[in-house]
């Protein structure tokens, strides 16, 4: 029986408690939050054995094998160190840490103690994401990805979290290096990082505050972000974050030398894009029919998953937790490679460094559209 604890009892902790409860062979021995009422409400609504307001008390009394850290991002590193030093395996909600250096330190600490770590990139373990990964691994692209496009949009008008952020000048999100972006974009960046083949891609960033937010007096929260990621003469990628574009996409597109794939997270669909086109006017008939057939097949797959009672909003989290626990039991590879976790953090560091430079330059010049020289905008020439 695997003993599990949760630190941080906000909204996302509910999803963790629910998905842990779906797995056999484990029990939640304790939950912890520095606000006792938060710990108490989670304890009362889920099958939890005890609640605490002190992390060390939780670790001493509950003696968990694995800890899920679901607190605010600035606390992730410190809490993970305490848990690892206590001999616990650790699942850290996204973002893994506030910077690459802290991510590396945690990985080194875990390795030195023979413990496992993972990051909460659960979108990569949804049903449709697993189908996409299987096709890529089977060689459907025809080789190394040539280009990727990751869209991760956020509808602020429909989020109570965003409403609280915009109305509170001292909200904790504003203290993060990347502010709103820091707490959201790792899902979309991690999708790209999984398929990059080098460890030091070039990153070029443009970000701005949308006219919508400026109209309500917001001058601090960047909600429009465009990123170009390049491996010189190899793979390129675009990342788009937007609070304003419609439809609000959560998509990932990957193109190889032979074929491409489009994953739609919201619709739970995966579309194959054959590299060869039909001759002449047949392309205008055959391809639409093929797409219609694929969408129908996606519907059938989703219906079967629904009937199996495994079509939940956080089914990807269940799969990630299940694989993480299996890696602990079998002392195997973690479900998300440490290289991918570090690379995601590295790209995010580059994004936030450039946004900070952009803001500083804008203040100096008085021009909100000023574009300073990017600290990571490198010109790549084939053969370098």
C-alpha positions in Angstrom: 0.0 0.0 0.0 1.5 3.3 -1.1 1.0 6.1 1.4 0.3 9.5 -0.2 0.2 13.1 1.1 -0.9 16.4 -0.5 0.6 19.8 0.4 -1.5 22.7 -0.8 -5.2 22.4 -0.5 -6.5 24.8 -3.2 -8.6 24.0 -6.2 -6.1 21.8 -8.0 -5.7 19.6 -4.9 -9.3 18.4 -5.4 -8.3 16.9 -8.8 -5.3 15.2 -7.3 -7.4 13.7 -4.4 -10.0 12.5 -6.9 -7.6 10.9 -9.2 -5.5 9.3 -6.4 -8.8 7.8 -5.2 -9.4 6.1 -8.5 -6.1 4.1 -8.2 -5.9 0.9 -6.2 -3.1 0.2 -3.8 -2.7 3.7 -2.3 -4.3 5.8 0.4 -4.1 9.5 1.3 -2.5 9.6 4.8 -2.6 13.4 5.1 -3.2 16.8 3.6 -1.5 20.0 4.6 -2.0 23.7 4.1 -0.6 26.6 6.1 -4.2 27.8 6.3 -5.9 25.2 8.6 -9.3 25.7 7.2 -8.1 24.8 3.7 -6.6 21.6 4.9 -9.8 20.8 6.9 -12.1 21.3 4.0 -10.1 18.9 1.8 -9.9 16.4 4.6 -13.7 16.5 5.1 -14.6 16.0 1.4 -12.3 13.2 0.5 -11.2 9.9 2.1 -8.2 11.4 3.9 -6.8 10.1 7.2 -5.5 13.4 8.7 -5.0 17.1 8.1 -2.1 19.4 9.1 -1.0 23.0 8.9 2.7 22.2 9.3 4.6 20.3 6.6 7.2 18.7 9.0 4.3 17.5 11.2 2.7 15.9 8.2 5.9 14.1 7.2 6.6 12.9 10.8 3.1 11.7 11.6 1.9 10.6 8.2 5.2 9.1 7.0 4.1 9.3 3.3 5.9 7.4 0.5 5.0 10.1 -2.0 4.0 13.7 -1.7 2.0 15.8 -4.2 2.9 19.5 -4.0 0.0 21.5 -5.2 0.8 24.8 -3.5 1.6 28.1 -5.2 4.6 28.0 -7.5 7.0 30.0 -5.4 6.8 27.4 -2.7 7.5 24.4 -4.9 11.3 24.3 -4.6 11.5 24.7 -0.8 8.7 22.2 -0.1 10.2 19.7 -2.5 13.6 19.9 -0.8 12.0 19.2 2.6 10.0 16.2 1.2 13.0 14.7 -0.6 15.2 15.1 2.5 12.5 13.2 4.4 12.8 10.3 1.9 9.6 11.0 -0.1 9.1 10.7 -3.8 7.6 14.0 -5.1 5.0 15.0 -7.7 5.2 18.8 -8.3 2.3 20.6 -10.0 3.2 22.9 -12.9 5.3 25.0 -13.1 7.8 22.5 -11.7 10.0 25.3 -10.2 10.4 29.1 -10.8 13.7 28.6 -12.8 15.9 26.0 -14.5 18.5 26.1 -11.7 16.0 25.1 -9.1 14.8 22.3 -11.3 18.3 21.0 -11.7 18.9 21.2 -8.0 15.8 19.1 -7.2 16.7 16.5 -9.8 20.2 16.2 -8.4 18.9 15.9 -4.8 16.4 13.2 -5.8 19.0 11.2 -7.7 21.4 11.4 -4.7 18.7 9.8 -2.5 17.4 7.3 -5.0 14.0 9.1 -5.2 11.6 9.9 -8.1 10.3 13.3 -9.2 7.7 14.3 -11.8 6.1 17.5 -13.1 2.4 18.0 -13.4 2.2 18.1 -17.2 -0.9 16.0 -17.2 -2.2 17.3 -20.5 0.6 15.1 -22.1 -1.1 12.0 -20.8 -4.6 12.5 -21.9 -6.1 9.8 -24.1 -5.6 11.8 -27.3 -2.0 12.9 -26.4 -1.1 9.2 -25.8 -2.5 8.3 -29.2 -0.4 11.0 -30.8 2.8 10.0 -29.0 2.3 6.4 -30.1 2.0 7.4 -33.8 5.1 9.6 -33.5 7.0 6.7 -31.9 5.9 4.4 -34.6 7.4 6.7 -37.2 4.3 8.3 -38.7 6.1 11.6 -39.2 8.7 10.0 -41.4 11.6 11.3 -39.3 12.6 14.0 -36.9 9.9 16.8 -36.6 10.5 19.6 -39.0 8.1 22.1 -37.3 5.7 22.3 -34.4 2.9 24.7 -33.4 1.6 24.8 -29.8 -1.5 26.9 -28.9 -2.5 27.4 -25.3 -5.3 30.0 -24.9 -6.9 31.3 -21.7 -10.4 32.8 -21.4 -9.9 35.2 -18.6 -13.6 36.4 -18.7 -14.7 32.9 -17.7 -12.1 32.4 -14.9 -12.8 33.3 -11.2 -9.0 33.0 -10.7 -8.3 35.6 -13.4 -11.0 37.9 -12.0 -9.3 37.7 -8.6 -5.9 38.4 -10.1 -7.0 41.5 -12.1 -8.9 43.0 -9.1 -6.0 42.5 -6.6 -2.8 44.4 -7.1 -1.1 42.3 -4.4 -2.2 38.9 -5.8 0.6 36.2 -5.4 0.7 35.6 -9.2 2.0 39.1 -9.7 5.2 38.2 -7.7 6.1 35.4 -10.1 8.9 36.1 -12.6 6.5 35.4 -15.5 3.3 36.5 -13.6 0.2 35.1 -15.2 2.2 33.3 -17.9 4.4 31.6 -15.3 1.4 29.8 -13.8 -0.1 28.6 -17.1 2.2 28.2 -20.2 4.2 25.2 -19.1 1.6 22.8 -20.5 2.1 24.3 -24.0 5.9 24.7 -23.7 6.3 21.1 -22.5 4.6 19.7 -25.6 7.3 21.3 -27.7 10.1 20.4 -25.3 9.2 16.7 -25.6 10.2 16.6 -29.3 13.2 18.9 -29.4 16.4 17.2 -30.1 18.9 19.7 -28.7 19.2 21.2 -25.2 19.9 24.8 -26.1 17.3 26.1 -28.7 17.2 29.7 -29.7 14.1 31.5 -28.2 12.7 34.7 -29.6 9.8 36.4 -27.8 7.1 39.0 -28.4 4.6 39.8 -25.6 2.2 42.6 -24.8 -0.8 43.5 -22.7 -3.9 43.2 -24.7 -6.0 46.3 -25.5 -8.8 44.6 -23.5 -6.7 44.6 -20.3 -5.3 48.0 -20.9 -8.9 49.3 -21.2 -9.5 48.3 -17.5 -6.3 49.8 -16.3 -4.1 46.7 -16.3 -0.4 47.7 -16.9 1.4 44.7 -15.5 -0.1 41.4 -16.7 1.0 40.3 -20.2 -1.7 38.2 -21.7 -0.5 37.9 -25.3 2.6 35.9 -26.0 4.2 34.7 -29.2 7.4 32.7 -29.2 9.7 31.3 -31.9 11.8 28.3 -30.8 14.6 27.1 -33.2 17.2 24.4 -33.2 19.1 26.1 -36.0 19.1 23.8 -39.0 16.8 21.3 -37.4 13.3 21.6 -35.8 11.5 24.9 -35.4 8.4 25.7 -33.3 5.9 28.4 -32.6 4.2 28.9 -29.3 1.1 31.0 -28.9 -0.6 32.1 -25.7 -3.6 34.4 -25.9 -6.4 35.5 -23.7 -8.2 37.3 -26.6 -8.1 35.1 -29.8 -11.2 33.1 -30.6 -11.6 30.2 -30.7 -9.5 29.7 -27.6 -7.4 26.9 -28.9 -5.6 24.2 -26.9 -3.9 22.5 -29.9 -0.6 21.0 -30.8 0.5 20.5 -34.4 3.6 18.5 -35.4 4.9 18.2 -38.9 7.5 15.7 -40.2 9.2 15.1 -43.5 6.4 12.7 -44.6 3.3 13.4 -42.6 1.8 15.6 -39.9 -0.6 15.4 -36.9 -3.0 17.8 -35.3 -4.0 17.2 -31.6 -7.0 19.2 -30.3 -7.1 18.9 -26.5 -10.6 20.4 -26.1 -12.3 18.2 -28.7 -10.1 15.2 -27.8 -9.4 14.6 -31.5 -6.3 13.5 -33.4 -6.1 14.1 -37.1 -3.5 12.6 -39.5 -2.3 14.9 -42.3 -0.9 12.8 -45.1 2.1 14.4 -46.8 1.0 13.3 -50.3 -1.9 15.1 -52.0 -4.4 13.6 -54.5 -4.0 14.6 -58.1 -5.8 17.5 -59.6 -9.4 18.2 -58.4 -9.5 14.9 -56.4 -7.7 16.8 -53.6 -10.8 18.9 -53.1 -13.0 15.8 -52.7 -10.8 13.0 -51.3 -9.2 15.1 -48.5 -12.4 16.5 -47.0 -13.9 13.0 -47.0 -10.8 11.6 -45.3 -11.0 14.3 -42.7 -14.7 13.6 -42.1 -14.0 9.9 -41.7 -11.2 10.7 -39.2 -13.5 13.0 -37.1 -16.2 10.3 -37.1 -13.6 7.8 -35.9 -12.5 10.2 -33.1 -16.1 10.5 -32.0 -16.4 6.7 -31.9 -13.2 6.4 -29.8 -14.4 9.1 -27.4 -17.8 7.4 -27.0 -16.1 4.1 -26.2 -13.8 5.8 -23.6 -16.9 7.5 -22.1 -18.7 4.2 -21.8 -15.7 2.8 -20.0 -16.1 5.6 -17.5 -12.6 6.9 -18.3 -13.4 10.1 -20.1 -12.9 12.5 -17.3 -11.6 16.1 -17.5 -8.4 15.0 -15.6 -8.0 11.5 -17.0 -4.5 12.6 -18.1 -3.6 13.3 -14.5 -4.8 9.8 -13.5 -2.5 8.3 -16.1 0.4 10.4 -15.1 0.0 9.6 -11.4 -0.5 5.9 -12.2 2.8 5.9 -14.3 4.6 7.8 -11.6 3.6 5.4 -8.9 4.6 2.5 -11.2 8.1 4.0 -11.7 8.4 4.2 -7.9 7.3 0.6 -7.4 9.5 -0.7 -10.1 12.4 1.7 -9.7 12.0 2.5 -13.4 12.2 5.7 -15.5 9.9 8.5 -14.5 6.9 9.2 -16.8 8.4 12.6 -17.9 12.1 12.6 -18.6 14.2 14.9 -16.5 15.7 16.3 -19.7 12.2 17.4 -20.7 11.5 19.0 -17.3 14.8 21.0 -17.4 14.3 22.0 -21.0 10.8 23.3 -20.3 12.2 25.4 -17.5 15.0 26.6 -19.6 12.7 27.8 -22.4 10.4 29.5 -19.8 13.4 31.3 -18.2 14.4 32.6 -21.7 10.8 33.8 -22.3 10.6 35.7 -19.0 14.0 37.2 -19.3 13.1 38.7 -22.7 9.8 39.9 -21.5 11.5 41.6 -18.5 14.1 43.2 -20.9 11.2 44.4 -23.1 9.4 46.0 -20.2 12.6 47.7 -19.0 13.4 49.1 -22.4 9.8 50.3 -22.8 10.0 52.2 -19.5 13.3 53.8 -20.5 12.2 54.9 -24.0 8.5 55.6 -23.2 7.6 53.4 -26.2 5.4 50.5 -25.3 6.3 48.8 -28.6 10.1 49.1 -28.2 12.0 45.9 -28.8 15.3 45.5 -27.1 18.0 43.1 -28.3 16.9 39.7 -27.0 19.2 37.9 -24.6 18.4 34.6 -26.3 17.6 35.7 -29.8 20.4 33.9 -31.7 20.8 33.9 -35.4 21.3 30.3 -36.5 23.2 29.6 -39.8 23.2 26.1 -41.2 26.5 24.4 -40.4 27.1 26.3 -37.2 
